[in-house]
């Protein structure tokens, strides 16, 4: 459906001649003008022109390969399609609503350019398998572009983590200070999320890269087509094995929006943290001015609009996933006109994901941390209490007893209004004789993070090793 029907006519108005349609031979009554606009998709599916022309060239060459077209006819068709491509790229192509969609606009233009031979191009195919092929080609191209963007963002995250391998910050559970971690370790958590996203998109690409062309309308074709010839020409790794499924399947589009929704959920979590970290209450980081905006009434404001907007766009992509699932849930085999509604959600999901990747990559490349503020925040909330409990366990105290002892240490610090390591030896001795002179040494932030020196831990050395391994994997 077009995004606006403002130019449509009320039902009852008709075009003059049904024979003007490429499919009009069976009809005795012209299409209602309103219906013509209501059912047209060219306003949005013209985006597929590159893929439509590429697929048509492969189809024409295949028809010549199997002898359905002569070599001269195929050459003429291919030259005409290439000329149309140039016209579109130059902005010299007129898209006509009365021709309904991208496919019929290009086919009509081809016949105008090369004459009656242009009408032979559609031999052995239908718009049903044609559009399924176009969408797969389009999404495959976009998945490749998204993969490259994710790789670029991953490198930005590694750079940010590397600049902050020794920067201590509070790690949170329930948004309460829990244990000290390094800022680099926190950013590597984002990196891991993105690695899973990248793998999901790679899986989606594999299932997208299947050729539907040759299924024709739903049952295949009587012409001696060579589908492998087309698959090789277009770079498809597999051929759809069932013609009914080939023209009606949109799983790959749903899978893309599902993977996109997961990645946008990750982005939204990051952005929530960025919004918190830039607030005066946290003050952990500075965002570059060019990724923020001000207030029309409060001159002191620096608003993190880009992370907030990414957080908001997450719901937009979720909506597209729901839209596609709902679109497909009641469709019988094979192709139905409902499937015209698959493109706008898919196109917008692609645009939204790619724009968010661009925004995050540009913004995170220039994030500045505030190490003193981060360290001060990490020291609040008695975040090294677990280190003290672990120390007691290593000295032979049962964990449940050590937990109780450290709980009383925290209570004493709360009473005194001081940090754990600011309690006196007498305070420690009054709580438990297990709290010897060595206990105080484990309470520093640096000692806490350094002690977690194992694979996956927050110790600076582990962070550096993980960054090195991640860079090697990306390269």
TIFI-42817 format. One record per residue (C-alpha): residue number from 1; x, y, z. Coordinates in steps of 0.25 Angstrom, whole numbers, always signed. Layout:
N
+-----+-------+-------+-------+
!   k !     X !     Y !     Z !
+-----+-------+-------+-------+
! NUM !     X !     Y !     Z !
...
+-----+-------+-------+-------+
END
This chain:
475
+-----+-------+-------+-------+
!   k !     X !     Y !     Z !
+-----+-------+-------+-------+
!   1 !    +0 !    +0 !    +0 !
!   2 !    +5 !   +14 !    -3 !
!   3 !    +8 !   +23 !    +9 !
!   4 !    -2 !   +33 !    +4 !
!   5 !   -14 !   +33 !    -4 !
!   6 !   -16 !   +48 !    -5 !
!   7 !   -15 !   +47 !   -20 !
!   8 !   -25 !   +36 !   -22 !
!   9 !   -39 !   +37 !   -27 !
!  10 !   -52 !   +32 !   -21 !
!  11 !   -57 !   +18 !   -24 !
!  12 !   -64 !   +18 !   -37 !
!  13 !   -54 !   +25 !   -46 !
!  14 !   -47 !   +17 !   -56 !
!  15 !   -36 !   +17 !   -66 !
!  16 !   -40 !   +17 !   -80 !
!  17 !   -35 !    +3 !   -86 !
!  18 !   -32 !   -10 !   -78 !
!  19 !   -23 !   -14 !   -89 !
!  20 !   -13 !    -3 !   -85 !
!  21 !    -9 !   -13 !   -74 !
!  22 !    +2 !   -23 !   -77 !
!  23 !    -8 !   -33 !   -71 !
!  24 !   -20 !   -27 !   -76 !
!  25 !   -24 !   -37 !   -87 !
!  26 !   -34 !   -45 !   -78 !
!  27 !   -41 !   -32 !   -73 !
!  28 !   -53 !   -25 !   -80 !
!  29 !   -54 !   -14 !   -70 !
!  30 !   -43 !    -4 !   -66 !
!  31 !   -37 !    -3 !   -52 !
!  32 !   -44 !    +7 !   -43 !
!  33 !   -35 !   +19 !   -41 !
!  34 !   -35 !   +17 !   -26 !
!  35 !   -32 !    +3 !   -27 !
!  36 !   -20 !    +6 !   -36 !
!  37 !   -14 !   +15 !   -26 !
!  38 !   -18 !    +6 !   -14 !
!  39 !   -11 !    -6 !   -20 !
!  40 !    +1 !    +0 !   -26 !
!  41 !   +15 !    -2 !   -19 !
!  42 !   +24 !    +6 !   -28 !
!  43 !   +25 !   +17 !   -19 !
!  44 !   +33 !    +9 !    -9 !
!  45 !   +38 !    -4 !   -17 !
!  46 !   +45 !    +5 !   -27 !
!  47 !   +57 !    +3 !   -17 !
!  48 !   +58 !   -11 !   -23 !
!  49 !   +62 !    -6 !   -37 !
!  50 !   +76 !   -10 !   -37 !
!  51 !   +73 !   -24 !   -32 !
!  52 !   +61 !   -25 !   -42 !
!  53 !   +70 !   -21 !   -54 !
!  54 !   +82 !   -31 !   -49 !
!  55 !   +72 !   -42 !   -47 !
!  56 !   +66 !   -39 !   -61 !
!  57 !   +79 !   -39 !   -68 !
!  58 !   +83 !   -53 !   -62 !
!  59 !   +69 !   -58 !   -66 !
!  60 !   +71 !   -53 !   -80 !
!  61 !   +85 !   -59 !   -81 !
!  62 !   +79 !   -72 !   -76 !
!  63 !   +68 !   -72 !   -86 !
!  64 !   +78 !   -71 !   -97 !
!  65 !   +87 !   -82 !   -91 !
!  66 !   +75 !   -92 !   -92 !
!  67 !   +71 !   -87 !  -106 !
!  68 !   +58 !   -80 !  -102 !
!  69 !   +64 !   -67 !  -107 !
!  70 !   +74 !   -65 !  -118 !
!  71 !   +87 !   -59 !  -114 !
!  72 !   +84 !   -47 !  -122 !
!  73 !   +71 !   -45 !  -114 !
!  74 !   +77 !   -47 !  -101 !
!  75 !   +88 !   -37 !  -104 !
!  76 !   +78 !   -27 !  -108 !
!  77 !   +70 !   -29 !   -95 !
!  78 !   +82 !   -28 !   -87 !
!  79 !   +86 !   -15 !   -94 !
!  80 !   +73 !    -9 !   -92 !
!  81 !   +73 !   -13 !   -77 !
!  82 !   +86 !    -6 !   -75 !
!  83 !   +81 !    +6 !   -82 !
!  84 !   +69 !    +7 !   -72 !
!  85 !   +79 !    +5 !   -61 !
!  86 !   +87 !   +17 !   -65 !
!  87 !   +74 !   +25 !   -67 !
!  88 !   +69 !   +22 !   -53 !
!  89 !   +83 !   +25 !   -47 !
!  90 !   +83 !   +39 !   -55 !
!  91 !   +69 !   +42 !   -50 !
!  92 !   +63 !   +41 !   -64 !
!  93 !   +53 !   +30 !   -62 !
!  94 !   +38 !   +33 !   -60 !
!  95 !   +32 !   +23 !   -50 !
!  96 !   +17 !   +21 !   -53 !
!  97 !    +7 !   +17 !   -43 !
!  98 !    -2 !   +11 !   -54 !
!  99 !    +9 !    +1 !   -56 !
! 100 !    +7 !    -3 !   -42 !
! 101 !   +21 !    -8 !   -38 !
! 102 !   +36 !    -7 !   -40 !
! 103 !   +36 !   -20 !   -49 !
! 104 !   +25 !   -15 !   -59 !
! 105 !   +31 !    -1 !   -60 !
! 106 !   +44 !    -7 !   -64 !
! 107 !   +38 !   -17 !   -73 !
! 108 !   +30 !    -6 !   -80 !
! 109 !   +42 !    +3 !   -82 !
! 110 !   +50 !    -9 !   -88 !
! 111 !   +39 !   -11 !   -98 !
! 112 !   +39 !    +4 !  -102 !
! 113 !   +54 !    +3 !  -103 !
! 114 !   +56 !   -10 !  -111 !
! 115 !   +43 !   -13 !  -117 !
! 116 !   +35 !   -26 !  -117 !
! 117 !   +47 !   -34 !  -112 !
! 118 !   +46 !   -28 !   -99 !
! 119 !   +32 !   -35 !   -97 !
! 120 !   +40 !   -48 !   -97 !
! 121 !   +48 !   -45 !   -85 !
! 122 !   +37 !   -50 !   -75 !
! 123 !   +36 !   -64 !   -82 !
! 124 !   +38 !   -75 !   -71 !
! 125 !   +36 !   -66 !   -59 !
! 126 !   +25 !   -59 !   -51 !
! 127 !   +25 !   -46 !   -43 !
! 128 !   +23 !   -55 !   -31 !
! 129 !   +37 !   -62 !   -33 !
! 130 !   +43 !   -49 !   -38 !
! 131 !   +40 !   -41 !   -26 !
! 132 !   +44 !   -52 !   -17 !
! 133 !   +57 !   -52 !   -24 !
! 134 !   +59 !   -37 !   -23 !
! 135 !   +56 !   -36 !    -8 !
! 136 !   +66 !   -47 !    -6 !
! 137 !   +77 !   -40 !   -14 !
! 138 !   +74 !   -26 !    -7 !
! 139 !   +74 !   -32 !    +7 !
! 140 !   +87 !   -40 !    +4 !
! 141 !   +94 !   -27 !    -1 !
! 142 !   +89 !   -20 !   +12 !
! 143 !   +94 !   -31 !   +21 !
! 144 !  +107 !   -30 !   +15 !
! 145 !  +107 !   -15 !   +17 !
! 146 !  +102 !   -17 !   +32 !
! 147 !  +113 !   -27 !   +34 !
! 148 !  +124 !   -17 !   +30 !
! 149 !  +117 !    -6 !   +39 !
! 150 !  +117 !   -16 !   +51 !
! 151 !  +132 !   -19 !   +49 !
! 152 !  +135 !    -4 !   +49 !
! 153 !  +127 !    -2 !   +62 !
! 154 !  +134 !   -14 !   +68 !
! 155 !  +148 !    -7 !   +65 !
! 156 !  +143 !    +5 !   +71 !
! 157 !  +139 !    -2 !   +84 !
! 158 !  +152 !    -9 !   +85 !
! 159 !  +159 !    +5 !   +84 !
! 160 !  +150 !   +10 !   +95 !
! 161 !  +153 !    -2 !  +103 !
! 162 !  +168 !    -1 !  +101 !
! 163 !  +168 !   +13 !  +105 !
! 164 !  +162 !    +9 !  +118 !
! 165 !  +168 !    -4 !  +122 !
! 166 !  +172 !    +1 !  +136 !
! 167 !  +161 !   +11 !  +138 !
! 168 !  +153 !    +6 !  +150 !
! 169 !  +138 !    +8 !  +151 !
! 170 !  +126 !    +2 !  +159 !
! 171 !  +120 !   -11 !  +154 !
! 172 !  +105 !   -11 !  +156 !
! 173 !   +94 !   -21 !  +160 !
! 174 !   +80 !   -15 !  +162 !
! 175 !   +87 !    -2 !  +158 !
! 176 !   +94 !    -3 !  +172 !
! 177 !  +109 !    -2 !  +173 !
! 178 !  +113 !   -17 !  +174 !
! 179 !  +128 !   -19 !  +171 !
! 180 !  +139 !   -11 !  +164 !
! 181 !  +141 !   -14 !  +149 !
! 182 !  +150 !    -8 !  +139 !
! 183 !  +143 !    +1 !  +129 !
! 184 !  +150 !    -7 !  +118 !
! 185 !  +143 !   -19 !  +123 !
! 186 !  +130 !   -13 !  +123 !
! 187 !  +132 !    -8 !  +108 !
! 188 !  +136 !   -22 !  +104 !
! 189 !  +123 !   -27 !  +109 !
! 190 !  +116 !   -18 !   +99 !
! 191 !  +126 !   -25 !   +89 !
! 192 !  +121 !   -39 !   +92 !
! 193 !  +107 !   -35 !   +90 !
! 194 !  +111 !   -29 !   +76 !
! 195 !  +118 !   -42 !   +73 !
! 196 !  +106 !   -50 !   +75 !
! 197 !   +98 !   -40 !   +67 !
! 198 !  +108 !   -41 !   +55 !
! 199 !  +107 !   -57 !   +56 !
! 200 !   +92 !   -56 !   +55 !
! 201 !   +92 !   -47 !   +43 !
! 202 !  +102 !   -57 !   +36 !
! 203 !   +93 !   -68 !   +39 !
! 204 !   +81 !   -60 !   +33 !
! 205 !   +90 !   -57 !   +21 !
! 206 !   +92 !   -72 !   +18 !
! 207 !   +77 !   -74 !   +18 !
! 208 !   +74 !   -62 !   +10 !
! 209 !   +84 !   -66 !    -1 !
! 210 !   +74 !   -76 !    -7 !
! 211 !   +69 !   -74 !   -21 !
! 212 !   +54 !   -74 !   -23 !
! 213 !   +54 !   -71 !   -38 !
! 214 !   +49 !   -82 !   -47 !
! 215 !   +37 !   -85 !   -37 !
! 216 !   +29 !   -76 !   -47 !
! 217 !   +15 !   -73 !   -41 !
! 218 !   +15 !   -85 !   -32 !
! 219 !   +17 !   -98 !   -39 !
! 220 !   +29 !   -96 !   -48 !
! 221 !   +30 !   -94 !   -63 !
! 222 !   +28 !  -103 !   -75 !
! 223 !   +41 !   -96 !   -81 !
! 224 !   +54 !  -104 !   -80 !
! 225 !   +60 !   -94 !   -71 !
! 226 !   +74 !   -95 !   -64 !
! 227 !   +72 !   -90 !   -50 !
! 228 !   +87 !   -94 !   -46 !
! 229 !   +91 !   -85 !   -57 !
! 230 !   +84 !   -73 !   -51 !
! 231 !   +88 !   -76 !   -37 !
! 232 !  +103 !   -76 !   -42 !
! 233 !  +101 !   -63 !   -49 !
! 234 !   +94 !   -56 !   -37 !
! 235 !  +103 !   -63 !   -26 !
! 236 !   +93 !   -71 !   -19 !
! 237 !   +98 !   -82 !   -11 !
! 238 !   +86 !   -91 !   -12 !
! 239 !   +73 !   -92 !   -20 !
! 240 !   +59 !   -93 !   -14 !
! 241 !   +54 !  -107 !   -15 !
! 242 !   +39 !  -105 !   -15 !
! 243 !   +32 !   -95 !   -24 !
! 244 !   +21 !   -93 !   -15 !
! 245 !   +30 !   -89 !    -3 !
! 246 !   +39 !   -81 !   -12 !
! 247 !   +29 !   -71 !   -16 !
! 248 !   +22 !   -70 !    -2 !
! 249 !   +34 !   -71 !    +8 !
! 250 !   +37 !   -58 !   +15 !
! 251 !   +44 !   -65 !   +27 !
! 252 !   +57 !   -58 !   +23 !
! 253 !   +51 !   -44 !   +25 !
! 254 !   +45 !   -48 !   +38 !
! 255 !   +58 !   -54 !   +42 !
! 256 !   +65 !   -41 !   +39 !
! 257 !   +56 !   -33 !   +47 !
! 258 !   +57 !   -43 !   +58 !
! 259 !   +72 !   -41 !   +58 !
! 260 !   +71 !   -26 !   +56 !
! 261 !   +62 !   -26 !   +68 !
! 262 !   +72 !   -33 !   +77 !
! 263 !   +83 !   -24 !   +73 !
! 264 !   +74 !   -12 !   +75 !
! 265 !   +71 !   -17 !   +89 !
! 266 !   +86 !   -17 !   +91 !
! 267 !   +88 !    -3 !   +86 !
! 268 !   +76 !    +1 !   +95 !
! 269 !   +83 !    -4 !  +107 !
! 270 !   +96 !    +3 !  +103 !
! 271 !   +89 !   +16 !  +101 !
! 272 !   +82 !   +15 !  +114 !
! 273 !   +96 !   +14 !  +121 !
! 274 !  +101 !   +25 !  +112 !
! 275 !   +89 !   +34 !  +117 !
! 276 !   +92 !   +31 !  +131 !
! 277 !  +107 !   +32 !  +130 !
! 278 !  +106 !   +46 !  +124 !
! 279 !   +96 !   +51 !  +135 !
! 280 !  +101 !   +60 !  +146 !
! 281 !   +97 !   +50 !  +156 !
! 282 !  +107 !   +40 !  +150 !
! 283 !  +117 !   +49 !  +141 !
! 284 !  +125 !   +37 !  +137 !
! 285 !  +127 !   +41 !  +122 !
! 286 !  +126 !   +52 !  +113 !
! 287 !  +120 !   +51 !   +99 !
! 288 !  +125 !   +59 !   +88 !
! 289 !  +116 !   +72 !   +86 !
! 290 !  +113 !   +68 !   +71 !
! 291 !  +105 !   +57 !   +76 !
! 292 !   +97 !   +65 !   +86 !
! 293 !   +87 !   +76 !   +86 !
! 294 !   +83 !   +87 !   +95 !
! 295 !   +70 !   +93 !  +100 !
! 296 !   +62 !  +104 !   +94 !
! 297 !   +59 !  +110 !  +108 !
! 298 !   +70 !  +105 !  +117 !
! 299 !   +84 !  +109 !  +112 !
! 300 !   +92 !  +101 !  +121 !
! 301 !   +86 !   +88 !  +116 !
! 302 !   +94 !   +77 !  +108 !
! 303 !   +85 !   +66 !  +104 !
! 304 !   +89 !   +52 !  +100 !
! 305 !   +79 !   +52 !   +88 !
! 306 !   +86 !   +42 !   +80 !
! 307 !   +86 !   +31 !   +90 !
! 308 !   +72 !   +34 !   +94 !
! 309 !   +67 !   +34 !   +80 !
! 310 !   +74 !   +20 !   +77 !
! 311 !   +67 !   +15 !   +90 !
! 312 !   +54 !   +20 !   +84 !
! 313 !   +56 !   +14 !   +70 !
! 314 !   +57 !    +0 !   +77 !
! 315 !   +42 !    +0 !   +78 !
! 316 !   +41 !    +4 !   +63 !
! 317 !   +49 !    -9 !   +59 !
! 318 !   +41 !   -17 !   +69 !
! 319 !   +28 !   -12 !   +62 !
! 320 !   +34 !   -17 !   +48 !
! 321 !   +36 !   -31 !   +54 !
! 322 !   +22 !   -32 !   +59 !
! 323 !   +17 !   -26 !   +46 !
! 324 !   +23 !   -37 !   +38 !
! 325 !   +20 !   -48 !   +47 !
! 326 !    +5 !   -43 !   +47 !
! 327 !    +6 !   -42 !   +31 !
! 328 !   +10 !   -56 !   +29 !
! 329 !    +2 !   -63 !   +40 !
! 330 !   -11 !   -66 !   +33 !
! 331 !    -6 !   -67 !   +18 !
! 332 !    -9 !   -80 !   +11 !
! 333 !    +0 !   -85 !    +0 !
! 334 !    +5 !   -79 !    -9 !
! 335 !    +7 !   -64 !   -12 !
! 336 !    -4 !   -54 !    -7 !
! 337 !    -5 !   -40 !   -10 !
! 338 !    -3 !   -38 !    +5 !
! 339 !   +12 !   -40 !    +3 !
! 340 !   +13 !   -26 !    -4 !
! 341 !   +12 !   -21 !   +11 !
! 342 !   +26 !   -28 !   +14 !
! 343 !   +35 !   -17 !    +8 !
! 344 !   +32 !    -5 !   +15 !
! 345 !   +35 !   -11 !   +29 !
! 346 !   +47 !   -18 !   +24 !
! 347 !   +52 !    -6 !   +17 !
! 348 !   +50 !    +3 !   +29 !
! 349 !   +57 !    -7 !   +38 !
! 350 !   +69 !    -8 !   +29 !
! 351 !   +70 !    +8 !   +29 !
! 352 !   +68 !    +9 !   +44 !
! 353 !   +78 !    -2 !   +47 !
! 354 !   +89 !    +4 !   +38 !
! 355 !   +86 !   +18 !   +43 !
! 356 !   +88 !   +14 !   +57 !
! 357 !  +101 !    +7 !   +54 !
! 358 !  +106 !   +19 !   +48 !
! 359 !  +102 !   +28 !   +59 !
! 360 !  +108 !   +19 !   +70 !
! 361 !  +121 !   +17 !   +62 !
! 362 !  +123 !   +32 !   +61 !
! 363 !  +119 !   +35 !   +75 !
! 364 !  +127 !   +24 !   +83 !
! 365 !  +139 !   +27 !   +75 !
! 366 !  +140 !   +40 !   +83 !
! 367 !  +135 !   +37 !   +97 !
! 368 !  +143 !   +42 !  +108 !
! 369 !  +144 !   +35 !  +121 !
! 370 !  +146 !   +43 !  +135 !
! 371 !  +155 !   +33 !  +142 !
! 372 !  +155 !   +41 !  +155 !
! 373 !  +139 !   +41 !  +156 !
! 374 !  +138 !   +26 !  +152 !
! 375 !  +148 !   +22 !  +163 !
! 376 !  +141 !   +31 !  +173 !
! 377 !  +128 !   +24 !  +170 !
! 378 !  +134 !   +10 !  +170 !
! 379 !  +139 !   +13 !  +184 !
! 380 !  +125 !   +16 !  +189 !
! 381 !  +115 !    +5 !  +193 !
! 382 !  +126 !    -4 !  +200 !
! 383 !  +128 !   -10 !  +186 !
! 384 !  +141 !   -18 !  +191 !
! 385 !  +133 !   -25 !  +202 !
! 386 !  +133 !   -38 !  +194 !
! 387 !  +148 !   -37 !  +193 !
! 388 !  +149 !   -37 !  +208 !
! 389 !  +140 !   -49 !  +209 !
! 390 !  +148 !   -57 !  +199 !
! 391 !  +161 !   -53 !  +207 !
! 392 !  +155 !   -59 !  +220 !
! 393 !  +151 !   -72 !  +212 !
! 394 !  +165 !   -73 !  +207 !
! 395 !  +169 !   -73 !  +222 !
! 396 !  +161 !   -84 !  +226 !
! 397 !  +148 !   -77 !  +230 !
! 398 !  +135 !   -84 !  +224 !
! 399 !  +128 !   -75 !  +214 !
! 400 !  +115 !   -74 !  +222 !
! 401 !  +123 !   -69 !  +234 !
! 402 !  +132 !   -60 !  +226 !
! 403 !  +119 !   -54 !  +220 !
! 404 !  +114 !   -51 !  +234 !
! 405 !  +127 !   -45 !  +238 !
! 406 !  +128 !   -36 !  +226 !
! 407 !  +113 !   -32 !  +228 !
! 408 !  +117 !   -27 !  +242 !
! 409 !  +129 !   -20 !  +236 !
! 410 !  +120 !   -12 !  +226 !
! 411 !  +110 !    -9 !  +237 !
! 412 !  +122 !    -3 !  +245 !
! 413 !  +126 !    +5 !  +233 !
! 414 !  +112 !   +10 !  +231 !
! 415 !  +112 !   +14 !  +246 !
! 416 !  +125 !   +21 !  +245 !
! 417 !  +122 !   +28 !  +232 !
! 418 !  +135 !   +23 !  +225 !
! 419 !  +140 !   +13 !  +215 !
! 420 !  +144 !    -1 !  +219 !
! 421 !  +159 !    +2 !  +218 !
! 422 !  +157 !   +14 !  +227 !
! 423 !  +153 !    +5 !  +239 !
! 424 !  +163 !    +4 !  +250 !
! 425 !  +170 !    -8 !  +254 !
! 426 !  +162 !    -8 !  +267 !
! 427 !  +149 !    -8 !  +259 !
! 428 !  +154 !   -20 !  +251 !
! 429 !  +159 !   -27 !  +264 !
! 430 !  +145 !   -24 !  +271 !
! 431 !  +138 !   -31 !  +260 !
! 432 !  +146 !   -44 !  +258 !
! 433 !  +160 !   -48 !  +261 !
! 434 !  +161 !   -54 !  +247 !
! 435 !  +162 !   -40 !  +242 !
! 436 !  +177 !   -39 !  +242 !
! 437 !  +187 !   -28 !  +236 !
! 438 !  +186 !   -34 !  +222 !
! 439 !  +171 !   -32 !  +222 !
! 440 !  +172 !   -17 !  +219 !
! 441 !  +181 !   -20 !  +206 !
! 442 !  +170 !   -27 !  +198 !
! 443 !  +160 !   -15 !  +200 !
! 444 !  +167 !    -5 !  +190 !
! 445 !  +160 !    -4 !  +176 !
! 446 !  +172 !    -7 !  +169 !
! 447 !  +175 !   -20 !  +177 !
! 448 !  +160 !   -24 !  +175 !
! 449 !  +160 !   -23 !  +160 !
! 450 !  +174 !   -29 !  +158 !
! 451 !  +171 !   -41 !  +167 !
! 452 !  +160 !   -46 !  +156 !
! 453 !  +171 !   -50 !  +147 !
! 454 !  +165 !   -61 !  +139 !
! 455 !  +159 !   -63 !  +126 !
! 456 !  +146 !   -54 !  +125 !
! 457 !  +150 !   -47 !  +137 !
! 458 !  +152 !   -32 !  +139 !
! 459 !  +166 !   -31 !  +142 !
! 460 !  +174 !   -21 !  +133 !
! 461 !  +183 !   -32 !  +128 !
! 462 !  +171 !   -41 !  +124 !
! 463 !  +165 !   -29 !  +117 !
! 464 !  +177 !   -26 !  +109 !
! 465 !  +178 !   -41 !  +105 !
! 466 !  +164 !   -41 !  +101 !
! 467 !  +166 !   -28 !   +92 !
! 468 !  +177 !   -35 !   +86 !
! 469 !  +170 !   -47 !   +83 !
! 470 !  +158 !   -39 !   +78 !
! 471 !  +166 !   -31 !   +68 !
! 472 !  +173 !   -44 !   +62 !
! 473 !  +159 !   -50 !   +60 !
! 474 !  +154 !   -37 !   +53 !
! 475 !  +166 !   -36 !   +44 !
+-----+-------+-------+-------+
END
